[in-house]
Amino acid sequence: MTRQKVMRAGISLPGDLMKAIDDLAKRKGYRSRSQAIGEAIRVLATEDQWESYEGEFYAVISFLYDHEIADTANRLIEAEHKHTGRIISTMHIHIDERNCLEISVVKGDRSTIEEVQRDIAAAKGIKVLKVNTFKV
């Protein structure tokens, strides 16, 4: 990654928001307030790209599910096989006797990623599902 020229900008924020940024920067180990604000803007810009960009993305779909509910594990396997070539990697973690965490990396355009997400979310035992996207 090439280093970009740093440009300066002044911003005005309410005191409570400035304190929140400073606290976050300290907790997360950012070198400065500017670095924390820059990262926040990058996250916002990535979300905007997801909403408007029509190219290719990588997505990480992470989900927690109860494998003892209905036919959850089999439905997830069916969804994964349906999307062979789109789901390029999967990691499965046994959290406890009932709960599993699965992380899948998906490659494709927005409609592809949304389709994979819908198919996974359709399994009855899904407790939490999150998607993080990265523009290629």
Contact map, one row per residue, 1 for C-alpha under 8 A:
1110000000000000000000000000000000000000000000000000000000000000000000000000000000000000000000000000000000000000000000000000000000000000
1111000000000000000000000000000000000000000000000000000000000000000000000000000000000000000000000000000000000000000000000000000000000000
1111100000000000000000000000000000000000000000000000000000000000000000000000000000000000000000000000000000000000000000000000000000000000
0111110000000000000000000000000000000000000000000000000000000000000000000000000000000000000000000000000000000000000000000000000000000000
0011111000000000000000000000000000000000000000000000000000000000000000000000000000000000000000000000000000000000000000000000000000000000
0001111100000000000000000000000000000000000000000000000000000000000000000000000000000000000000000000000000000000000000000000000000000000
0000111110000000000000000000000000000000000000000000000000000000000000000000000000000000000000000000000000000000000000000000000000000000
0000011111000000000000000000000000000000000000000000000000000000000000000000000000000000000000000000000000000000000000000000000000000000
0000001111100000000000000000000000000000000000000000000000000000000000000000000000000000000000000000000000000000000000000000000000000000
0000000111110000000000000000000000000000000000000000000000000000000000000000000000000000000000000000000000000000000000000000000000000000
0000000011111000000000000000000000000000000000000000000000000000000000000000000000000000000000000000000000000000000000000000000000000000
0000000001111100000000000000000000000000000000000000000000000000000000000000000000000000000000000000000000000000000000000000000000000000
0000000000111110110000000000000000000000000000000000000000000000000000000000000000000000000000000000000000000000000000000000000000000000
0000000000011111110000000000000000000000000000000000000000000000000000000000000000000000000000000000000000000000000000000000000000000000
0000000000001111111000000000000000000000000000000000000000000000000000000000000000000000000000000000000000000000000000000000000000000000
0000000000000111111100000000000000000000000000000000000000000000000000000000000000000000000000000000000000000000000000000000000000000000
0000000000001111111110000000000000000000000000000000000000000000000000000000000000000000000000000000000000000000000000000000000000000000
0000000000001111111111000000000000000000000000000000000000000000000000000000000000000000000000000000000000000000000000000000000000000000
0000000000000011111111100000000000000000000000000000000000000000000000000000000000000000000000000000000000000000000000000000000000000000
0000000000000001111111110000000000000000000000000000000000000000000000000000000000000000000000000000000000000000000000000000000000000000
0000000000000000111111111000000010011000000000000000000000000000000000000000000000000000000000000000000000000000000000000000000000000000
0000000000000000011111111100000010000000000000000000000000000000000000000000000000000000000000000000000000000000000000000000000000000000
0000000000000000001111111110000000000000000000000000000000000000000000000000000000000000000000000000000000000000000000000000000000000000
0000000000000000000111111111000000010000000000000000000000000000000000000000000000000000000000000000000000000000000000000000000000000000
0000000000000000000011111111111110110000000000000000000000000000000000000000000000000000000000000000000000000000000000000000000000000000
0000000000000000000001111111110000000000000000000000000000000000000000000000000000000000000000000000000000000000000000000000000000000000
0000000000000000000000111111110000000000000000000000000000000000000000000000000000000000000000000000000000000000000000000000000000000000
0000000000000000000000011111110000000000000000000000000000000000000000000000000000000000000000000000000000000000000000000000000000000000
0000000000000000000000001111111000000000000000000000000000000000000000000000000000000000000000000000000000000000000000000000000000000000
0000000000000000000000001111111110110000000000000000000000000000000000000000000000000000000000000000000000000000000000000000000000000000
0000000000000000000000001000111110100000000000000000000000000000000000000000000000000000000000000000000000000000000000000000000000000000
0000000000000000000000001000011111110000000000000000000000000000000000000000000000000000000000000000000000000000000000000000000000000000
0000000000000000000011001000011111111000000000000000000000000000000000000000000000000000000000000000000000000000000000000000000000000000
0000000000000000000000000000000111111100000000000000000000000000000000000000000000000000000000000000000000000000000000000000000000000000
0000000000000000000000001000011111111110000000000000000000000000000000000000000000000000000000000000000000000000000000000000000000000000
0000000000000000000010011000010111111111000000000000000000000000000000000000000000000000000000000000000000000000000000000000000000000000
0000000000000000000010000000000011111111100000000000000000000000000000000000000000000000000000000000000000000000000000000000000000000000
0000000000000000000000000000000001111111110000000000000000000000000000000000000000000000000000000000000000000000000000000000000000000000
0000000000000000000000000000000000111111111000000000000000000000000000000000000000000000000000000000000000000000000000000000000000000000
0000000000000000000000000000000000011111111100000000000000000000000000000000000000000000000000000000000000000000000000000000000000000000
0000000000000000000000000000000000001111111110000000000000000000000000000000000000000000000000000000000000000000000000000000000000000000
0000000000000000000000000000000000000111111111000000000000000000000000000000000000000000000000000000000000000000000000000000000000000000
0000000000000000000000000000000000000011111111100000000000000000000000000000000000000000000000000000000000000000000000000000000000000000
0000000000000000000000000000000000000001111111110000000000000000000000000000000000000000000000000000000000000000000000000000000000000000
0000000000000000000000000000000000000000111111111000000000000000000000000000000000000000000000000000000000000000000000000000000000000000
0000000000000000000000000000000000000000011111111100000000000000000000000000000000000000000000000000000000000000000000000000000000001110
0000000000000000000000000000000000000000001111111110000000000000000000000000000000000000000000000000000000000000000000000000000000001000
0000000000000000000000000000000000000000000111111111000000000000000000000000000000000000000000000000000000000000000000000000000000000000
0000000000000000000000000000000000000000000011111111100000000000000000000000000000000000000000000000000000000000000000000000000000000010
0000000000000000000000000000000000000000000001111111100000000000000000000000000000000000000000000000000000000100000000000000000000001010
0000000000000000000000000000000000000000000000111111100000000000000000000000000000000000000000000000000000000000000000000000000000000000
0000000000000000000000000000000000000000000000011111110000000000000000000000000000000000000000000000000000000000000000000000000000000000
0000000000000000000000000000000000000000000000001111111000000000000000000000000000000000000000000000000000000000000000000000000000000000
0000000000000000000000000000000000000000000000000001111100000000000000000000000000000000000000000000000000001100000000000000000000000000
0000000000000000000000000000000000000000000000000000111110000000000000000000000000000000000000000000000000001100000000000000000000000011
0000000000000000000000000000000000000000000000000000011111000000000000000000000000000000000000000000000000111100000000000000000000000011
0000000000000000000000000000000000000000000000000000001111100000000000000000000000000000000000000000000000111100000000000000000000001111
0000000000000000000000000000000000000000000000000000000111110000000000000000000000000000000000000000000011110000000000000000000000001111
0000000000000000000000000000000000000000000000000000000011111000000000000000000000000000000000000000000011100000100000000000000000111100
0000000000000000000000000000000000000000000000000000000001111100000000000000000000000000000000000000001111000000000000000000000000111000
0000000000000000000000000000000000000000000000000000000000111110000000000000000000000000000000000000001111000000000010000000000011110000
0000000000000000000000000000000000000000000000000000000000011111000000000000000000000000000000000000111100000000000000000000000011100000
0000000000000000000000000000000000000000000000000000000000001111100000000000000000000000000000000000111000000000000000000000011111000000
0000000000000000000000000000000000000000000000000000000000000111110000000000000000000000000000000011110000000000000000000000011110000000
0000000000000000000000000000000000000000000000000000000000000011111000010000000000000000000000000011100000000000000000000000111100000000
0000000000000000000000000000000000000000000000000000000000000001111110010000000000000000000000000111000000000000000000000000111000000000
0000000000000000000000000000000000000000000000000000000000000000111110111000000000000000000000000111000000000000000000000000100000000000
0000000000000000000000000000000000000000000000000000000000000000011111110000000000000000000000000100000000000000000000000000100000000000
0000000000000000000000000000000000000000000000000000000000000000011111110000000000000000000000000000000000000000000000000001100000000000
0000000000000000000000000000000000000000000000000000000000000000000111110000000000000000000000000000000000000000000000000001100000000000
0000000000000000000000000000000000000000000000000000000000000000001111111110000000000000000000000000000000000000000000000011000000000000
0000000000000000000000000000000000000000000000000000000000000000111111111111000000000000000000000000000000000000000000000011110000000000
0000000000000000000000000000000000000000000000000000000000000000001000111111100000000000000000000000000000000000000000000000000000000000
0000000000000000000000000000000000000000000000000000000000000000000000111111110000000000000000000000000000000000000000000000000000000000
0000000000000000000000000000000000000000000000000000000000000000000000111111111000000000000000000000000000000000000000010010000000000000
0000000000000000000000000000000000000000000000000000000000000000000000011111111100000000000000000000000000000000000000010010000000000000
0000000000000000000000000000000000000000000000000000000000000000000000001111111110000000000000000000000000000000000000000000000000000000
0000000000000000000000000000000000000000000000000000000000000000000000000111111111000000000000000000000000000000000000000000000000000000
0000000000000000000000000000000000000000000000000000000000000000000000000011111111100000000000000000000000000000000100110000000000000000
0000000000000000000000000000000000000000000000000000000000000000000000000001111111110010000000000000000000000000000000000000000000000000
0000000000000000000000000000000000000000000000000000000000000000000000000000111111110000000000000000000000000000000000000000000000000000
0000000000000000000000000000000000000000000000000000000000000000000000000000011111110000000000000000000000000000000000000000000000000000
0000000000000000000000000000000000000000000000000000000000000000000000000000001111111110000000000000000000000000000100000000000000000000
0000000000000000000000000000000000000000000000000000000000000000000000000000000111111111000000000000000000000000000000000000000000000000
0000000000000000000000000000000000000000000000000000000000000000000000000000000000111111000000000000000000000000000000000000000000000000
0000000000000000000000000000000000000000000000000000000000000000000000000000000000111111000000000000000001110001000000000000000000000000
0000000000000000000000000000000000000000000000000000000000000000000000000000000100111111110000000000000111100000000000000000000000000000
0000000000000000000000000000000000000000000000000000000000000000000000000000000000011111110000000000000111100000000000000000000000000000
0000000000000000000000000000000000000000000000000000000000000000000000000000000000000011111000000000000111000000000000000000000000000000
0000000000000000000000000000000000000000000000000000000000000000000000000000000000000011111100000000011110000000000000000000000000000000
0000000000000000000000000000000000000000000000000000000000000000000000000000000000000000111110000000011100000000000000000000000000000000
0000000000000000000000000000000000000000000000000000000000000000000000000000000000000000011111000001111000000000000000000000000000000000
0000000000000000000000000000000000000000000000000000000000000000000000000000000000000000001111100001110000000000000000000000000000000000
0000000000000000000000000000000000000000000000000000000000000000000000000000000000000000000111111011100000000000000000000000000000000000
0000000000000000000000000000000000000000000000000000000000000000000000000000000000000000000011111111100000000000000000000000000000000000
0000000000000000000000000000000000000000000000000000000000000000000000000000000000000000000001111111000000000000000000000000000000000000
0000000000000000000000000000000000000000000000000000000000000000000000000000000000000000000001111110000000000000000000000000000000000000
0000000000000000000000000000000000000000000000000000000000000000011100000000000000000000000000111111000000000000000000000000000000000000
0000000000000000000000000000000000000000000000000000000000000001111000000000000000000000000001111111100000000000000000000000000000000000
0000000000000000000000000000000000000000000000000000000000000001111000000000000000000000000111110111110000000000000000000000000000000000
0000000000000000000000000000000000000000000000000000000000000111100000000000000000000000000111100011111000000000000000000000000000000000
0000000000000000000000000000000000000000000000000000000000000111000000000000000000000000011110000001111100000000000000000000000000000000
0000000000000000000000000000000000000000000000000000000000011110000000000000000000000000011100000000111110000000000000000000000000000000
0000000000000000000000000000000000000000000000000000000000011100000000000000000000000011111000000000011111000000000000000000000000000000
0000000000000000000000000000000000000000000000000000000001111000000000000000000000000011110000000000001111100000000000000000000000000000
0000000000000000000000000000000000000000000000000000000001111000000000000000000000000111100000000000000111110000100000000000000000000000
0000000000000000000000000000000000000000000000000000000111100000000000000000000000000111000000000000000011111000100000000000000000000000
0000000000000000000000000000000000000000000000000000000111000000000000000000000000000100000000000000000001111111100000000000000000000000
0000000000000000000000000000000000000000000000000000011110000000000000000000000000000000000000000000000000111111100000000000000000000000
0000000000000000000000000000000000000000000000000100011110000000000000000000000000000000000000000000000000011111110000000000000000000000
0000000000000000000000000000000000000000000000000000000000000000000000000000000000000000000000000000000000011111111000000000000000000000
0000000000000000000000000000000000000000000000000000000000000000000000000000000000000100000000000000000000011111111100000000000000000000
0000000000000000000000000000000000000000000000000000000000100000000000000000000000000000000000000000000001111111111110000000000000000000
0000000000000000000000000000000000000000000000000000000000000000000000000000000000000000000000000000000000000111111111000000000000000000
0000000000000000000000000000000000000000000000000000000000000000000000000000000000000000000000000000000000000011111111100000000000000000
0000000000000000000000000000000000000000000000000000000000000000000000000000001000100000000000000000000000000001111111110000000000000000
0000000000000000000000000000000000000000000000000000000000001000000000000000000000000000000000000000000000000000111111111000000000100000
0000000000000000000000000000000000000000000000000000000000000000000000000000000000000000000000000000000000000000011111111100000000000000
0000000000000000000000000000000000000000000000000000000000000000000000000000001000000000000000000000000000000000001111111110000000000000
0000000000000000000000000000000000000000000000000000000000000000000000000011001000000000000000000000000000000000000111111110000000000000
0000000000000000000000000000000000000000000000000000000000000000000000000000000000000000000000000000000000000000000011111111010010000000
0000000000000000000000000000000000000000000000000000000000000000000000000000000000000000000000000000000000000000000001111111010000000000
0000000000000000000000000000000000000000000000000000000000000000000000110011000000000000000000000000000000000000000000111111110000000000
0000000000000000000000000000000000000000000000000000000000000000000011110000000000000000000000000000000000000000000000001111110000000000
0000000000000000000000000000000000000000000000000000000000000000111111010000000000000000000000000000000000000000000000000011111000000000
0000000000000000000000000000000000000000000000000000000000000011110000010000000000000000000000000000000000000000000000001111111110000000
0000000000000000000000000000000000000000000000000000000000000011110000000000000000000000000000000000000000000000000000000000111110000000
0000000000000000000000000000000000000000000000000000000000000011100000000000000000000000000000000000000000000000000000000000011111000000
0000000000000000000000000000000000000000000000000000000000001111000000000000000000000000000000000000000000000000000000001000011111100000
0000000000000000000000000000000000000000000000000000000000001110000000000000000000000000000000000000000000000000000000000000000111110000
0000000000000000000000000000000000000000000000000000000000111100000000000000000000000000000000000000000000000000000010000000000011111000
0000000000000000000000000000000000000000000000000000000000111000000000000000000000000000000000000000000000000000000000000000000001111100
0000000000000000000000000000000000000000000001100100000011110000000000000000000000000000000000000000000000000000000000000000000000111110
0000000000000000000000000000000000000000000001000000000011100000000000000000000000000000000000000000000000000000000000000000000000011111
0000000000000000000000000000000000000000000001001100001111000000000000000000000000000000000000000000000000000000000000000000000000001111
0000000000000000000000000000000000000000000000000000001111000000000000000000000000000000000000000000000000000000000000000000000000000111
